[in-house]
Amino acid sequence: MAMESHIAELQKKHGEIERALEDAMAHPSVGDLEIADMKRRKLALKDEIERLKTGVTHH
């Protein structure tokens, strides 16, 4: 059960970054480096979620 709650927390963070990224892209005052960093963090979370889900289904 702990793994599922960890995955849920990562999914929540992923959604928060996705919303923040959408907001940032709508405002030209946000720099390209900041947007790129947000995209990297979002992708890293997605990769971690998928890795954990795969590990959960194979154990």
C-alpha positions as CSV (number, residue, x, y, z in Angstrom):
1,M,0.0,0.0,0.0
2,A,2.9,2.4,0.7
3,M,4.1,2.2,-2.8
4,E,0.7,3.1,-4.2
5,S,0.5,6.2,-1.9
6,H,4.1,7.2,-3.0
7,I,3.0,6.9,-6.7
8,A,-0.1,9.0,-5.9
9,E,2.1,11.7,-4.3
10,L,4.4,11.7,-7.4
11,Q,1.4,11.9,-9.7
12,K,0.1,14.9,-7.6
13,K,3.5,16.6,-7.9
14,H,3.5,15.9,-11.7
15,G,0.1,17.5,-12.0
16,E,1.2,20.6,-10.0
17,I,4.3,21.0,-12.2
18,E,2.1,20.6,-15.3
19,R,-0.2,23.4,-14.2
20,A,2.7,25.6,-13.2
21,L,4.3,25.0,-16.6
22,E,1.1,25.9,-18.4
23,D,0.9,29.1,-16.4
24,A,4.6,29.9,-17.0
25,M,4.2,29.4,-20.8
26,A,1.3,31.8,-20.8
27,H,3.4,34.5,-19.3
28,P,6.3,35.8,-21.5
29,S,8.1,37.1,-18.4
30,V,9.0,33.5,-17.4
31,G,12.4,32.6,-18.9
32,D,13.2,29.8,-21.2
33,L,15.6,28.2,-18.7
34,E,12.9,28.1,-16.0
35,I,10.4,26.5,-18.4
36,A,13.0,24.0,-19.5
37,D,13.8,23.2,-15.8
38,M,10.1,22.6,-15.2
39,K,9.8,20.3,-18.2
40,R,12.8,18.3,-17.0
41,R,11.3,17.9,-13.5
42,K,7.9,16.9,-15.0
43,L,9.6,14.3,-17.2
44,A,11.7,13.0,-14.3
45,L,8.6,12.5,-12.2
46,K,6.8,10.8,-15.1
47,D,9.7,8.4,-15.5
48,E,9.8,7.7,-11.8
49,I,6.0,7.0,-11.7
50,E,6.3,4.6,-14.7
51,R,9.3,2.9,-13.1
52,L,7.5,2.4,-9.8
53,K,4.3,1.2,-11.5
54,T,6.3,-1.3,-13.5
55,G,8.0,-2.5,-10.4
56,V,4.7,-2.8,-8.5
57,T,3.1,-4.9,-11.3
58,H,6.1,-7.2,-11.6
59,H,6.5,-8.1,-7.9
